Amino acid sequence: MLSDLKIAQAGKLKPITEIAAEIGLTEDEIELYGKYKAKVSLDVLKRLKNRPNGKYIDVTAITPTPLGEGKTTTTVGLGQALSKIGKKAIICIRQPSLGPVFGIKGGAAGGGYSQIIPMEDFNLHLTGDIHAIGLAHNLLAAFIDNHIFHGNKLNIDPQAITFRRVVDVSDRALRSVITGLNKEGVVRETGYDITVASEVMAILALTTGLRDLRKRLEKIVVATTKTGKPVTAKNLKVAGAMTVLLKDAIKPNLMQTLENTPAFVHCGPFANIAHGNSSILADQIALKLSDYVVTESGFGADLGAEKFMDIKCRASGLRPDAVVVVATIRALKMHSGKFKVIAGKPLDPGLIQEDLDAVRKGCENLEKQIENMRYFGVPVVVALNRFATDTNAEIELVKKISLKAGAFSACTSDIHAKGGSGGIEMAEAVVKASEQPNNFKFLYPLEAPIKEKIETIAKKIYGADGVTYLPAAEKAIKLYTELGFADLPICMAKTHESLSHEKTLKGRPTGFTVPIRDVRLSAGAGFLYPLLGEMRTMPGLPSVPAGEKVDIDSNGKIVGLF
Protein backbone atom coordinates (compact mmCIF):
# COMPACT_ATOMS: atom_id res chain seq x y z
CA MET A 1 0.00 0.00 0.00
CA LEU A 2 1.22 3.52 -0.78
CA SER A 3 2.35 5.82 2.02
CA ASP A 4 -0.22 8.19 3.49
CA LEU A 5 1.55 11.14 1.90
CA LYS A 6 1.56 9.59 -1.57
CA ILE A 7 -2.12 8.65 -1.27
CA ALA A 8 -2.92 12.20 -0.16
CA GLN A 9 -0.89 13.78 -2.97
CA ALA A 10 -2.73 11.62 -5.53
CA GLY A 11 -6.14 12.74 -4.25
CA LYS A 12 -8.48 14.65 -6.56
CA LEU A 13 -9.28 17.89 -4.82
CA LYS A 14 -12.34 19.99 -5.53
CA PRO A 15 -11.96 23.77 -5.32
CA ILE A 16 -12.94 24.73 -1.78
CA THR A 17 -15.57 27.07 -3.22
CA GLU A 18 -17.41 23.98 -4.51
CA ILE A 19 -17.20 22.25 -1.14
CA ALA A 20 -18.55 25.41 0.52
CA ALA A 21 -21.43 25.70 -1.93
CA GLU A 22 -22.37 22.03 -1.51
CA ILE A 23 -22.91 22.48 2.24
CA GLY A 24 -24.81 25.73 1.85
CA LEU A 25 -22.22 28.41 2.54
CA THR A 26 -22.48 31.62 0.53
CA GLU A 27 -19.58 33.37 -1.21
CA ASP A 28 -19.63 36.09 1.45
CA GLU A 29 -19.26 33.50 4.23
CA ILE A 30 -15.88 32.14 3.14
CA GLU A 31 -12.44 33.73 2.93
CA LEU A 32 -10.10 31.88 0.58
CA TYR A 33 -6.59 30.83 1.59
CA GLY A 34 -5.51 29.57 -1.81
CA LYS A 35 -7.62 27.19 -3.88
CA TYR A 36 -8.21 24.38 -1.40
CA LYS A 37 -8.78 25.90 2.02
CA ALA A 38 -10.84 28.74 3.42
CA LYS A 39 -11.87 30.48 6.62
CA VAL A 40 -15.59 30.45 7.44
CA SER A 41 -17.26 33.61 8.74
CA LEU A 42 -19.11 33.35 12.03
CA ASP A 43 -21.96 35.28 10.39
CA VAL A 44 -23.31 31.96 9.12
CA LEU A 45 -24.51 31.23 12.66
CA LYS A 46 -26.75 34.31 12.56
CA ARG A 47 -28.20 33.36 9.18
CA LEU A 48 -28.95 29.79 10.23
CA LYS A 49 -29.86 30.36 13.89
CA ASN A 50 -33.37 28.96 13.44
CA ARG A 51 -32.28 25.83 11.57
CA PRO A 52 -32.35 22.65 13.69
CA ASN A 53 -29.07 20.96 14.54
CA GLY A 54 -27.94 17.71 12.98
CA LYS A 55 -26.83 14.66 14.96
CA TYR A 56 -23.65 15.10 17.04
CA ILE A 57 -21.19 12.17 17.11
CA ASP A 58 -17.98 12.06 19.14
CA VAL A 59 -15.16 9.65 18.26
CA THR A 60 -12.88 8.47 21.08
CA ALA A 61 -10.84 5.34 21.79
CA ILE A 62 -9.39 2.81 24.17
CA THR A 63 -6.06 3.69 25.77
CA PRO A 64 -3.82 3.81 22.67
CA THR A 65 -0.45 2.30 21.90
CA PRO A 66 2.35 4.75 20.99
CA LEU A 67 1.41 4.04 17.34
CA GLY A 68 -2.17 5.27 17.73
CA GLU A 69 -5.24 3.19 16.93
CA GLY A 70 -6.65 5.14 13.99
CA LYS A 71 -9.02 7.47 15.82
CA THR A 72 -8.54 10.34 13.38
CA THR A 73 -8.69 7.89 10.50
CA THR A 74 -11.98 6.62 11.92
CA THR A 75 -13.34 10.15 12.30
CA VAL A 76 -12.55 10.93 8.68
CA GLY A 77 -13.67 7.51 7.42
CA LEU A 78 -16.96 7.69 9.34
CA GLY A 79 -17.74 11.05 7.78
CA GLN A 80 -17.02 9.60 4.34
CA ALA A 81 -19.09 6.50 5.09
CA LEU A 82 -22.08 8.56 6.23
CA SER A 83 -21.90 10.40 2.91
CA LYS A 84 -21.81 7.02 1.14
CA ILE A 85 -25.14 6.02 2.72
CA GLY A 86 -26.79 9.26 1.70
CA LYS A 87 -26.32 11.37 4.84
CA LYS A 88 -25.10 14.95 4.69
CA ALA A 89 -22.03 14.78 6.94
CA ILE A 90 -19.35 17.20 8.08
CA ILE A 91 -16.19 16.28 9.99
CA CYS A 92 -14.82 18.54 12.75
CA ILE A 93 -11.22 17.88 13.69
CA ARG A 94 -8.25 19.50 15.42
CA GLN A 95 -5.26 21.10 13.73
CA PRO A 96 -2.09 19.19 14.66
CA SER A 97 0.74 20.70 16.65
CA LEU A 98 4.07 20.88 14.88
CA GLY A 99 5.67 19.33 17.98
CA PRO A 100 4.32 15.81 17.29
CA VAL A 101 4.49 16.30 13.50
CA PHE A 102 8.27 16.65 13.73
CA GLY A 103 8.54 14.44 16.83
CA ILE A 104 7.38 10.90 17.37
CA LYS A 105 3.92 10.80 15.82
CA GLY A 106 4.24 12.43 12.40
CA GLY A 107 1.21 13.79 10.58
CA ALA A 108 -2.31 13.75 11.99
CA ALA A 109 -4.59 14.06 8.95
CA GLY A 110 -5.92 10.51 9.22
CA GLY A 111 -4.46 7.61 7.26
CA GLY A 112 -4.70 5.54 4.12
CA TYR A 113 -7.83 6.42 2.16
CA SER A 114 -9.44 8.32 5.03
CA GLN A 115 -7.47 11.55 5.18
CA ILE A 116 -7.95 15.31 5.19
CA ILE A 117 -6.30 16.95 2.18
CA PRO A 118 -4.16 18.79 1.22
CA MET A 119 -2.34 16.74 3.83
CA GLU A 120 0.75 18.96 3.74
CA ASP A 121 -1.29 22.10 4.43
CA PHE A 122 -3.23 20.35 7.19
CA ASN A 123 -0.05 19.39 9.06
CA LEU A 124 2.11 22.44 8.30
CA HIS A 125 0.83 25.86 9.37
CA LEU A 126 -2.60 25.61 7.64
CA THR A 127 -3.87 29.22 7.93
CA GLY A 128 -1.52 30.23 10.76
CA ASP A 129 -3.94 29.82 13.68
CA ILE A 130 -1.44 28.15 16.02
CA HIS A 131 1.13 30.87 15.32
CA ALA A 132 -1.47 33.54 16.14
CA ILE A 133 -2.30 31.75 19.37
CA GLY A 134 1.35 31.54 20.35
CA LEU A 135 1.87 35.22 19.60
CA ALA A 136 -1.17 36.30 21.61
CA HIS A 137 -0.05 34.12 24.52
CA ASN A 138 3.53 35.41 24.49
CA LEU A 139 2.36 39.02 24.19
CA LEU A 140 0.63 38.58 27.54
CA ALA A 141 3.78 36.99 28.99
CA ALA A 142 5.85 39.95 27.80
CA PHE A 143 3.38 42.42 29.31
CA ILE A 144 3.83 40.79 32.71
CA ASP A 145 7.60 41.25 32.80
CA ASN A 146 7.34 44.68 31.20
CA HIS A 147 4.90 45.82 33.87
CA ILE A 148 7.26 44.75 36.64
CA PHE A 149 10.22 46.43 34.89
CA HIS A 150 8.35 49.75 34.71
CA GLY A 151 7.57 50.04 38.41
CA ASN A 152 5.13 47.20 39.14
CA LYS A 153 2.10 49.37 40.00
CA LEU A 154 -0.04 46.23 40.38
CA ASN A 155 2.34 44.97 43.09
CA ILE A 156 2.82 41.63 41.28
CA ASP A 157 4.79 39.05 43.23
CA PRO A 158 7.43 37.90 40.68
CA GLN A 159 7.70 34.53 42.42
CA ALA A 160 3.93 34.01 42.10
CA ILE A 161 3.76 34.37 38.32
CA THR A 162 2.13 31.24 36.93
CA PHE A 163 1.89 32.23 33.27
CA ARG A 164 4.67 30.61 31.20
CA ARG A 165 5.67 31.25 27.59
CA VAL A 166 4.88 28.84 24.74
CA VAL A 167 6.38 27.53 21.51
CA ASP A 168 4.93 24.98 19.06
CA VAL A 169 7.96 22.70 19.08
CA SER A 170 8.71 19.78 21.40
CA ASP A 171 11.76 21.07 23.28
CA ARG A 172 12.59 19.61 26.70
CA ALA A 173 15.42 22.11 27.15
CA LEU A 174 12.82 24.84 27.65
CA ARG A 175 10.82 23.10 30.37
CA SER A 176 12.62 25.13 33.02
CA VAL A 177 14.36 28.45 32.35
CA ILE A 178 15.55 31.45 34.33
CA THR A 179 14.64 34.89 33.04
CA GLY A 180 15.96 38.32 33.98
CA LEU A 181 19.66 37.45 33.83
CA ASN A 182 20.27 40.47 31.60
CA LYS A 183 19.68 42.65 34.69
CA GLU A 184 16.75 44.36 32.96
CA GLY A 185 14.17 42.38 34.87
CA VAL A 186 13.57 40.31 37.97
CA VAL A 187 15.46 37.05 38.02
CA ARG A 188 12.92 34.24 38.34
CA GLU A 189 12.37 30.62 37.45
CA THR A 190 9.80 29.91 34.75
CA GLY A 191 9.56 27.77 31.62
CA TYR A 192 7.87 27.06 28.32
CA ASP A 193 4.84 24.95 27.48
CA ILE A 194 3.96 23.68 24.03
CA THR A 195 1.52 26.06 22.31
CA VAL A 196 -1.30 23.51 22.23
CA ALA A 197 -1.16 23.48 26.04
CA SER A 198 -1.67 27.24 26.10
CA GLU A 199 -4.71 28.60 27.88
CA VAL A 200 -5.23 30.82 24.84
CA MET A 201 -5.57 27.68 22.70
CA ALA A 202 -8.08 26.22 25.17
CA ILE A 203 -10.01 29.49 25.18
CA LEU A 204 -10.20 29.69 21.39
CA ALA A 205 -11.56 26.15 21.24
CA LEU A 206 -14.20 26.88 23.88
CA THR A 207 -15.32 30.36 22.86
CA THR A 208 -18.69 31.06 21.26
CA GLY A 209 -17.85 34.36 19.57
CA LEU A 210 -15.54 37.35 19.32
CA ARG A 211 -16.96 39.22 22.33
CA ASP A 212 -16.93 36.06 24.41
CA LEU A 213 -13.31 35.53 23.34
CA ARG A 214 -12.31 38.95 24.62
CA LYS A 215 -14.10 38.40 27.94
CA ARG A 216 -12.37 35.06 28.39
CA LEU A 217 -8.94 36.51 27.57
CA GLU A 218 -9.51 39.24 30.15
CA LYS A 219 -10.07 36.61 32.82
CA ILE A 220 -6.70 34.86 32.40
CA VAL A 221 -4.99 34.88 35.79
CA VAL A 222 -1.24 35.27 35.36
CA ALA A 223 -0.04 35.80 38.93
CA THR A 224 -0.99 37.06 42.36
CA THR A 225 0.00 40.26 44.08
CA LYS A 226 2.18 40.35 47.16
CA THR A 227 -1.04 40.50 49.16
CA GLY A 228 -2.46 37.39 47.46
CA LYS A 229 -4.92 38.95 45.00
CA PRO A 230 -5.19 37.60 41.42
CA VAL A 231 -3.65 39.54 38.55
CA THR A 232 -5.40 39.20 35.20
CA ALA A 233 -4.87 40.08 31.55
CA LYS A 234 -7.51 42.76 32.08
CA ASN A 235 -5.38 44.32 34.83
CA LEU A 236 -2.46 44.42 32.40
CA LYS A 237 -4.65 46.03 29.68
CA VAL A 238 -3.59 43.52 27.02
CA ALA A 239 -6.78 41.53 26.33
CA GLY A 240 -7.79 43.84 23.49
CA ALA A 241 -4.50 43.41 21.66
CA MET A 242 -4.66 39.64 22.15
CA THR A 243 -8.16 39.59 20.66
CA VAL A 244 -6.96 41.55 17.64
CA LEU A 245 -4.27 38.94 17.02
CA LEU A 246 -6.95 36.23 17.11
CA LYS A 247 -9.66 37.93 15.04
CA ASP A 248 -9.01 35.63 12.06
CA ALA A 249 -7.92 32.59 14.03
CA ILE A 250 -11.39 32.43 15.61
CA LYS A 251 -12.88 31.48 12.22
CA PRO A 252 -12.93 27.71 11.49
CA ASN A 253 -10.92 26.40 8.54
CA LEU A 254 -12.79 24.52 5.79
CA MET A 255 -11.01 21.63 4.04
CA GLN A 256 -12.06 18.28 2.53
CA THR A 257 -11.32 14.56 2.66
CA LEU A 258 -10.00 12.30 -0.08
CA GLU A 259 -13.65 11.65 -0.98
CA ASN A 260 -14.47 15.38 -0.91
CA THR A 261 -16.44 15.20 2.35
CA PRO A 262 -16.29 18.65 3.98
CA ALA A 263 -14.14 19.03 7.09
CA PHE A 264 -13.74 21.87 9.56
CA VAL A 265 -10.22 22.00 11.03
CA HIS A 266 -9.98 24.30 14.01
CA CYS A 267 -7.85 24.55 17.18
CA GLY A 268 -5.64 21.81 18.55
CA PRO A 269 -5.45 21.51 22.33
CA PHE A 270 -3.72 18.34 23.58
CA ALA A 271 -6.00 15.93 25.46
CA ASN A 272 -3.38 14.76 27.94
CA ILE A 273 -2.59 18.37 28.94
CA ALA A 274 -5.55 20.52 27.84
CA HIS A 275 -9.14 19.55 26.98
CA GLY A 276 -8.25 17.89 23.67
CA ASN A 277 -11.17 18.92 21.47
CA SER A 278 -11.65 21.03 18.35
CA SER A 279 -13.63 24.25 18.54
CA ILE A 280 -17.19 24.75 19.67
CA LEU A 281 -17.66 27.25 16.83
CA ALA A 282 -16.76 24.66 14.19
CA ASP A 283 -19.22 22.21 15.74
CA GLN A 284 -21.99 24.82 15.96
CA ILE A 285 -21.60 25.82 12.30
CA ALA A 286 -21.35 22.21 11.11
CA LEU A 287 -24.47 21.20 13.06
CA LYS A 288 -26.47 23.88 11.20
CA LEU A 289 -25.14 22.79 7.80
CA SER A 290 -25.43 19.00 7.99
CA ASP A 291 -27.39 15.95 9.14
CA TYR A 292 -24.42 14.44 11.00
CA VAL A 293 -21.36 16.05 12.56
CA VAL A 294 -18.47 13.73 13.41
CA THR A 295 -15.98 15.25 15.83
CA GLU A 296 -13.03 13.72 17.67
CA SER A 297 -11.73 13.82 21.24
CA GLY A 298 -8.02 13.28 21.80
CA PHE A 299 -6.46 10.05 23.13
CA GLY A 300 -8.57 7.58 25.14
CA ALA A 301 -12.08 8.04 26.49
CA ASP A 302 -10.59 8.72 29.94
CA LEU A 303 -9.01 11.91 28.59
CA GLY A 304 -10.45 13.80 25.61
CA ALA A 305 -13.93 12.29 25.75
CA GLU A 306 -14.39 12.89 29.50
CA LYS A 307 -13.30 16.49 28.91
CA PHE A 308 -15.58 16.72 25.86
CA MET A 309 -18.52 15.83 28.09
CA ASP A 310 -17.65 17.71 31.29
CA ILE A 311 -15.94 20.81 29.84
CA LYS A 312 -16.80 21.32 26.17
CA CYS A 313 -20.47 20.33 26.41
CA ARG A 314 -20.88 22.56 29.46
CA ALA A 315 -19.47 25.52 27.52
CA SER A 316 -21.39 24.87 24.30
CA GLY A 317 -24.72 23.61 25.62
CA LEU A 318 -24.53 20.86 22.97
CA ARG A 319 -25.19 17.20 23.76
CA PRO A 320 -23.74 14.22 21.85
CA ASP A 321 -26.16 11.74 20.27
CA ALA A 322 -23.65 8.86 20.19
CA VAL A 323 -20.03 8.01 20.93
CA VAL A 324 -17.71 5.81 18.86
CA VAL A 325 -14.95 4.01 20.80
CA VAL A 326 -12.12 2.93 18.49
CA ALA A 327 -10.05 -0.17 19.23
CA THR A 328 -7.57 -2.48 17.51
CA ILE A 329 -6.69 -6.11 18.16
CA ARG A 330 -3.05 -5.02 18.33
CA ALA A 331 -3.71 -2.56 21.17
CA LEU A 332 -5.93 -4.98 23.07
CA LYS A 333 -3.16 -7.58 22.99
CA MET A 334 -0.72 -4.98 24.32
CA HIS A 335 -3.10 -4.24 27.19
CA SER A 336 -2.94 -7.89 28.21
CA GLY A 337 0.54 -7.16 29.54
CA LYS A 338 2.14 -9.84 27.35
CA PHE A 339 3.51 -7.50 24.69
CA LYS A 340 5.10 -4.08 24.35
CA VAL A 341 4.65 -1.64 21.49
CA ILE A 342 7.56 0.75 20.97
CA ALA A 343 7.38 3.43 18.30
CA GLY A 344 10.07 3.04 15.65
CA LYS A 345 10.75 -0.63 16.48
CA PRO A 346 9.35 -3.77 14.77
CA LEU A 347 6.15 -5.18 16.24
CA ASP A 348 6.41 -8.20 18.53
CA PRO A 349 5.49 -11.23 16.34
CA GLY A 350 2.92 -12.22 18.97
CA LEU A 351 0.87 -9.15 18.14
CA ILE A 352 0.12 -10.47 14.65
CA GLN A 353 -0.65 -14.06 15.65
CA GLU A 354 -3.99 -15.26 16.98
CA ASP A 355 -4.06 -15.09 20.77
CA LEU A 356 -7.57 -15.16 22.19
CA ASP A 357 -6.36 -15.15 25.79
CA ALA A 358 -4.38 -11.93 25.22
CA VAL A 359 -7.35 -10.32 23.46
CA ARG A 360 -9.71 -11.34 26.26
CA LYS A 361 -7.39 -9.97 28.95
CA GLY A 362 -6.71 -6.76 27.01
CA CYS A 363 -10.43 -6.17 26.52
CA GLU A 364 -10.54 -5.10 30.16
CA ASN A 365 -9.36 -1.70 28.93
CA LEU A 366 -12.10 -1.58 26.29
CA GLU A 367 -14.72 -2.58 28.86
CA LYS A 368 -13.62 0.27 31.15
CA GLN A 369 -13.73 2.85 28.36
CA ILE A 370 -17.23 1.71 27.38
CA GLU A 371 -18.20 2.01 31.04
CA ASN A 372 -16.68 5.50 31.13
CA MET A 373 -18.85 6.67 28.23
CA ARG A 374 -21.96 5.05 29.66
CA TYR A 375 -21.52 7.21 32.79
CA PHE A 376 -22.66 10.10 30.57
CA GLY A 377 -25.77 8.27 29.36
CA VAL A 378 -24.80 8.24 25.67
CA PRO A 379 -25.09 5.21 23.32
CA VAL A 380 -21.71 3.65 22.47
CA VAL A 381 -20.61 2.08 19.18
CA VAL A 382 -17.33 0.12 19.25
CA ALA A 383 -15.41 0.38 15.98
CA LEU A 384 -12.67 -2.19 15.55
CA ASN A 385 -10.07 -1.01 13.06
CA ARG A 386 -9.29 -4.18 11.17
CA PHE A 387 -5.75 -5.22 10.25
CA ALA A 388 -4.97 -8.01 7.80
CA THR A 389 -3.51 -10.14 10.61
CA ASP A 390 -6.68 -10.00 12.76
CA THR A 391 -8.52 -13.33 12.82
CA ASN A 392 -12.29 -13.80 12.69
CA ALA A 393 -12.20 -15.49 16.10
CA GLU A 394 -10.44 -12.48 17.66
CA ILE A 395 -12.87 -10.04 16.07
CA GLU A 396 -15.94 -11.96 17.18
CA LEU A 397 -14.55 -12.15 20.71
CA VAL A 398 -14.14 -8.36 20.86
CA LYS A 399 -17.66 -7.82 19.54
CA LYS A 400 -19.12 -10.21 22.11
CA ILE A 401 -17.25 -8.57 24.99
CA SER A 402 -18.21 -5.07 23.77
CA LEU A 403 -21.93 -5.84 23.71
CA LYS A 404 -21.77 -7.51 27.11
CA ALA A 405 -20.02 -4.40 28.48
CA GLY A 406 -22.91 -2.20 27.40
CA ALA A 407 -22.07 -1.06 23.87
CA PHE A 408 -25.09 -0.46 21.66
CA SER A 409 -23.24 -1.98 18.72
CA ALA A 410 -19.82 -3.35 17.76
CA CYS A 411 -18.52 -3.52 14.21
CA THR A 412 -15.35 -3.80 12.16
CA SER A 413 -13.98 -0.93 10.11
CA ASP A 414 -11.76 -1.02 7.04
CA ILE A 415 -11.71 2.68 6.28
CA HIS A 416 -7.89 2.87 6.11
CA ALA A 417 -7.71 0.59 3.06
CA LYS A 418 -11.13 1.26 1.52
CA GLY A 419 -12.11 4.78 2.57
CA GLY A 420 -15.81 5.43 3.12
CA SER A 421 -16.91 2.14 1.59
CA GLY A 422 -14.96 0.33 4.32
CA GLY A 423 -17.02 2.06 7.02
CA ILE A 424 -20.58 1.40 5.85
CA GLU A 425 -21.33 -1.02 8.70
CA MET A 426 -19.98 1.52 11.20
CA ALA A 427 -21.97 4.39 9.66
CA GLU A 428 -25.21 2.42 9.78
CA ALA A 429 -24.56 1.47 13.40
CA VAL A 430 -23.89 5.12 14.30
CA VAL A 431 -27.12 6.27 12.63
CA LYS A 432 -29.11 3.71 14.64
CA ALA A 433 -27.29 4.56 17.88
CA SER A 434 -27.91 8.30 17.43
CA GLU A 435 -31.66 7.62 17.24
CA GLN A 436 -31.73 5.89 20.64
CA PRO A 437 -33.01 7.62 23.79
CA ASN A 438 -30.32 9.88 25.19
CA ASN A 439 -29.96 10.31 28.93
CA PHE A 440 -26.97 12.64 28.86
CA LYS A 441 -25.64 13.77 32.22
CA PHE A 442 -22.42 15.23 33.59
CA LEU A 443 -20.07 13.24 35.79
CA TYR A 444 -20.07 15.75 38.67
CA PRO A 445 -21.83 18.96 39.73
CA LEU A 446 -19.83 22.16 39.42
CA GLU A 447 -20.71 23.22 42.95
CA ALA A 448 -18.86 20.23 44.43
CA PRO A 449 -15.54 21.07 46.17
CA ILE A 450 -12.39 20.90 44.04
CA LYS A 451 -11.11 17.75 45.73
CA GLU A 452 -14.44 15.99 45.36
CA LYS A 453 -14.48 16.64 41.59
CA ILE A 454 -10.87 15.46 41.21
CA GLU A 455 -11.59 12.31 43.20
CA THR A 456 -14.78 11.58 41.23
CA ILE A 457 -12.80 11.55 37.98
CA ALA A 458 -9.94 9.54 39.48
CA LYS A 459 -12.17 6.88 41.02
CA LYS A 460 -14.91 6.59 38.40
CA ILE A 461 -13.02 7.19 35.15
CA TYR A 462 -9.53 5.90 36.00
CA GLY A 463 -10.54 3.25 38.54
CA ALA A 464 -8.25 4.59 41.29
CA ASP A 465 -8.63 3.70 44.94
CA GLY A 466 -8.06 7.29 45.96
CA VAL A 467 -6.07 10.50 45.54
CA THR A 468 -3.13 12.06 47.36
CA TYR A 469 -2.12 15.72 47.19
CA LEU A 470 1.44 17.04 47.28
CA PRO A 471 2.01 20.29 49.24
CA ALA A 472 1.96 22.44 46.06
CA ALA A 473 -1.43 20.99 45.12
CA GLU A 474 -2.84 21.53 48.62
CA LYS A 475 -1.67 25.14 48.55
CA ALA A 476 -3.16 25.75 45.10
CA ILE A 477 -6.52 24.21 45.98
CA LYS A 478 -6.74 26.37 49.11
CA LEU A 479 -5.82 29.50 47.14
CA TYR A 480 -8.25 28.92 44.26
CA THR A 481 -11.05 28.12 46.67
CA GLU A 482 -10.40 31.37 48.55
CA LEU A 483 -10.27 33.33 45.28
CA GLY A 484 -13.66 31.99 44.17
CA PHE A 485 -12.62 29.50 41.48
CA ALA A 486 -13.81 26.33 43.19
CA ASP A 487 -16.90 25.99 40.98
CA LEU A 488 -14.94 25.40 37.76
CA PRO A 489 -14.82 22.03 35.97
CA ILE A 490 -11.67 19.90 36.16
CA CYS A 491 -9.25 19.27 33.28
CA MET A 492 -6.90 16.49 34.40
CA ALA A 493 -3.39 16.51 32.93
CA LYS A 494 -2.11 12.95 32.89
CA THR A 495 -0.41 10.37 30.71
CA HIS A 496 -2.40 9.09 27.72
CA GLU A 497 -0.65 5.72 27.82
CA SER A 498 -2.59 4.32 30.78
CA LEU A 499 -5.94 4.65 32.51
CA SER A 500 -3.86 5.54 35.56
CA HIS A 501 -1.29 8.29 36.09
CA GLU A 502 1.55 5.80 35.47
CA LYS A 503 2.14 4.99 31.81
CA THR A 504 3.50 1.50 32.50
CA LEU A 505 0.18 0.33 33.97
CA LYS A 506 -1.70 -1.16 31.03
CA GLY A 507 -5.11 -2.80 30.70
CA ARG A 508 -7.46 -1.89 33.55
CA PRO A 509 -5.19 -1.08 36.50
CA THR A 510 -6.47 -1.52 40.04
CA GLY A 511 -5.13 -0.83 43.51
CA PHE A 512 -3.46 2.48 42.66
CA THR A 513 -3.65 5.95 44.18
CA VAL A 514 -3.39 9.05 42.00
CA PRO A 515 -0.84 11.66 43.15
CA ILE A 516 -1.77 15.28 42.37
CA ARG A 517 1.52 17.16 41.97
CA ASP A 518 0.04 20.62 41.46
CA VAL A 519 -3.17 22.34 40.39
CA ARG A 520 -3.15 25.24 37.93
CA LEU A 521 -5.86 27.70 36.99
CA SER A 522 -7.21 28.49 33.52
CA ALA A 523 -9.77 31.10 34.53
CA GLY A 524 -10.30 32.33 30.98
CA ALA A 525 -10.83 28.86 29.57
CA GLY A 526 -12.96 28.13 32.59
CA PHE A 527 -11.31 25.15 34.28
CA LEU A 528 -8.76 24.00 36.83
CA TYR A 529 -6.13 21.54 35.71
CA PRO A 530 -4.43 19.21 38.17
CA LEU A 531 -1.05 17.76 37.15
CA LEU A 532 -0.95 14.02 37.82
CA GLY A 533 2.32 12.26 38.61
CA GLU A 534 5.14 13.27 36.29
CA MET A 535 2.92 14.80 33.60
CA ARG A 536 4.78 17.45 31.58
CA THR A 537 3.33 20.42 29.69
CA MET A 538 6.29 20.53 27.28
CA PRO A 539 7.09 17.28 25.39
CA GLY A 540 10.57 16.32 24.24
CA LEU A 541 11.75 14.99 20.88
CA PRO A 542 12.54 11.26 20.51
CA SER A 543 16.01 9.94 19.69
CA VAL A 544 15.04 9.81 16.02
CA PRO A 545 12.59 12.68 15.40
CA ALA A 546 10.11 12.33 12.53
CA GLY A 547 11.44 15.64 11.24
CA GLU A 548 14.62 13.89 10.09
CA LYS A 549 12.65 12.37 7.21
CA VAL A 550 10.84 15.52 6.09
CA ASP A 551 12.30 17.27 3.06
CA ILE A 552 11.52 18.79 -0.32
CA ASP A 553 12.47 16.90 -3.49
CA SER A 554 13.92 18.34 -6.71
CA ASN A 555 10.40 19.07 -7.97
CA GLY A 556 9.48 21.10 -4.91
CA LYS A 557 7.21 18.38 -3.49
CA ILE A 558 7.22 17.63 0.24
CA VAL A 559 8.43 14.11 1.12
CA GLY A 560 8.70 12.11 4.35
CA LEU A 561 5.69 13.69 6.06
CA PHE A 562 4.17 10.53 7.55
FENNORKA-V667924 format. One record per helix or strand of 3 or more residues. SS is the DSSP state (helix for helix, strand for strand). FROM is the first residue (numbers start at 1). LEN is the number of residues. Records with the same first field share a line. If there is no record, write none. Layout:
# FENNORKA-V667924
SS = FROM-LEN + FROM-LEN
This chain:
# FENNORKA-V667924
helix = 4-6 + 16-7 + 27-3 + 43-5 + 71-14 + 98-4 + 119-5 + 129-21 + 158-3 + 172-3 + 195-3 + 199-8 + 210-9 + 239-7 + 280-10 + 301-16 + 329-6 + 349-4 + 356-19 + 392-13 + 415-20 + 450-13 + 471-12 + 546-4
strand = 30-3 + 38-3 + 55-7 + 89-5 + 114-4 + 165-3 + 177-3 + 188-3 + 192-3 + 221-5 + 230-3 + 253-5 + 262-4 + 292-6 + 322-6 + 380-6 + 409-5 + 466-4 + 513-10 + 527-6
